[in-house]
Amino acid sequence: ECEVSHVHEWATHHIVIGSVLDVHFSRTISQSLAYTDGEYHAVG
């Protein structure tokens, strides 16, 4: 659960600033992903 504090529009993007209020974890273990250069990449 998150709380948005600011939204900034820049060109064709929106930059969202906020706080994480609560985190829920899955019981299954999965690899984290990062999105960069137009693709998803496994992290870790």
C-alpha positions, -999 to +999 in steps of 0.1 A: +000+000+000+014+034-010+005+071-004+012+095-032+026+129-021+035+145-055+030+138-092+052+157-117+045+157-154+076+157-176+072+155-214+053+122-219+060+108-184+047+112-149+071+111-120+053+098-089+068+105-054+053+088-024+057+066+007+053+029+012+028+023+040+026-015+040+043-043+022+028-078+014+051-107+006+042-138-014+050-172+001+067-182-032+103-170-039+107-153-072+135-132-088+133-095-088+130-075-121+143-041-131+131-023-162+158-005-182+166+003-218+131-009-228+135-044-213+131-063-181+162-078-165+165-102-136+182-087-105+201-108-080 
